[in-house]
Amino acid sequence: MVDDVLSALRRPLRVYDLARPYLPGMPQSPNHPPYSHALVRRHGDMIRQDGGSAANDLIVLGTHVGTHIDAVAHVSHDGLLHGGIVAAEAQIGGRFDRLGVDAIVPIVGRAVLLDIPAALDIDACAAGYEVTPDDLEAAVRLAGTDVEPGDVLLVRTGWGRRWGDGPDYVGFDSGVPGPGESAARWLARRRPRVVGADTIAFERLAPGAGHAALPAHRVLLVEHGINIIETLNLEELAADAVRVFAIVVAPLLLVGATGSPVRPLAIVGDPGSPSVESGR
């Protein structure tokens, strides 16, 4: 098994970084504490006898800011978490004793890009557009593969192109495209390991409604225990028409937390790269 892995790593590979950069003022849901960064010790504040100096930082952010993964404990419905667990009891002590982000095993597996705009032959989904099961079926046909249990399914709407304009990307006034309840149920029936999207929330957000209703979260997290990754950068994959690939995702071990920043990496063979074995 180890030899197989090492052999695979010796082949020419290309890695796509699917995470967004963390910067103060970055687009985010207004429901979560924003990202801030301070250089609390600068070079020269303290100099060692040998002339050495060190700088260090303080960062503060909500666990659902930037590219992040939702723990199953993130959402409840009628007071219950996935599996009928009483949310009020599970969160006693200020963190979740079950279903927290520390329960997520690092993800290494196959992923499929469900590129909705490419499947519909449009540049990007319109503001407030509801992704339907028919759209997802069309994206699967475009990917040229069957969706299998345990896959990571990433839904691209094209909304990620708006990342550079915070209010536009958050889309409170305009609405944001994404899966509705029927699409979430279509995804859940495929039993994915995790799902993700290029939007601020894995949802169709109606114009002016913000996060008032989150049916896809209820279906995926509460009813089926399927983790969600949000605020992905899927544009480079789409531009290169990469639709089936290996993926690596690892949340921080934040015990009892409802989410964690992640840096998902998509990995594909790169025939244009020099061979490691040949040394070219």
C-alpha positions, 0 to 999 in steps of 0.5 A, spaced: 500 500 500 505 504 501 509 503 495 502 504 491 502 511 494 509 513 493 509 510 486 503 515 485 506 521 487 512 520 483 508 521 477 507 528 474 501 531 478 498 538 478 495 541 484 489 546 484 488 550 491 481 550 492 481 555 498 480 563 498 485 567 501 484 570 508 484 577 508 481 582 513 475 585 510 474 579 505 467 577 503 463 573 509 456 571 512 454 577 517 452 571 522 459 570 523 465 573 527 470 576 521 477 575 520 482 579 523 490 579 523 495 583 527 502 582 527 503 583 535 510 582 535 515 585 530 522 584 528 526 588 532 521 588 538 526 583 542 533 582 539 537 576 542 544 576 544 546 573 537 542 578 533 536 574 532 529 576 532 522 573 531 515 576 529 509 573 530 501 574 529 494 573 532 488 571 528 481 571 530 475 569 526 469 565 526 469 557 524 465 559 518 469 564 515 473 563 508 473 556 505 471 552 511 467 545 513 461 545 517 461 540 522 454 536 523 453 539 529 452 546 526 445 546 524 439 543 528 432 542 527 426 543 532 432 542 537 435 536 534 441 534 531 443 529 526 440 522 529 435 525 534 441 528 539 438 534 543 442 540 541 441 543 548 444 537 551 450 536 546 452 543 547 453 543 555 460 546 557 460 551 551 462 545 546 459 539 542 461 533 545 458 529 539 458 531 532 463 537 532 468 538 527 474 534 530 469 528 529 471 529 521 476 524 519 481 527 514 478 526 507 482 523 501 478 520 495 475 522 489 471 528 487 467 530 482 466 537 479 458 538 478 459 544 473 452 547 473 454 553 468 458 549 463 452 543 463 447 549 462 451 552 456 451 559 460 457 563 463 454 563 470 448 562 474 443 568 475 442 571 482 438 567 486 437 561 481 435 555 484 440 549 482 435 543 480 436 535 480 435 536 473 441 541 473 445 536 477 444 530 472 446 534 466 452 536 470 454 529 471 453 527 464 458 533 462 463 530 467 462 523 464 462 519 470 457 516 475 457 519 482 459 513 487 457 513 494 463 516 498 465 521 493 466 529 494 461 532 490 462 540 489 457 544 485 460 550 481 455 556 480 460 561 477 458 565 483 465 565 485 467 570 480 464 575 484 469 574 490 473 580 489 466 584 490 464 583 498 457 585 498 456 582 491 459 576 493 455 575 499 449 577 495 444 579 500 440 584 495 441 580 489 440 573 492 445 567 491 444 561 486 445 554 489 441 548 491 434 548 493 431 542 497 430 538 492 437 538 489 440 537 496 435 531 497 438 528 490 445 529 493 443 526 499 441 520 495 448 519 492 451 518 499 457 523 498 462 523 503 462 531 503 459 536 498 461 543 497 460 549 493 463 556 491 458 560 494 457 563 501 452 558 503 451 551 500 444 554 498 439 558 494 438 564 497 432 569 495 433 576 494 433 580 500 432 574 504 439 572 506 440 566 511 432 566 513 431 559 511 437 554 509 433 547 507 439 544 504 443 545 510 437 541 514 437 536 509 444 535 508 447 536 516 441 534 520 437 529 516 443 525 513 449 527 517 453 530 510 458 535 511 458 541 507 464 545 504 463 553 503 466 559 499 470 554 495 474 557 489 472 552 483 474 557 477 481 554 475 478 547 475 472 549 471 477 553 466 481 547 465 475 542 464 477 538 470 471 534 473 474 528 476 480 528 480 483 526 487 481 531 493 485 532 500 481 536 505 483 536 513 479 540 518 483 543 524 482 539 530 478 544 534 474 539 539 467 540 539 467 546 534 461 547 529 466 548 523 473 549 521 477 553 516 480 548 510 484 548 504 482 543 499 487 541 494 484 537 488 490 533 484 490 530 477 495 527 473 499 533 469 502 530 462 505 536 461 510 536 467 516 532 467 517 525 469 520 525 476 522 518 475 526 520 469 529 527 472 527 531 466 
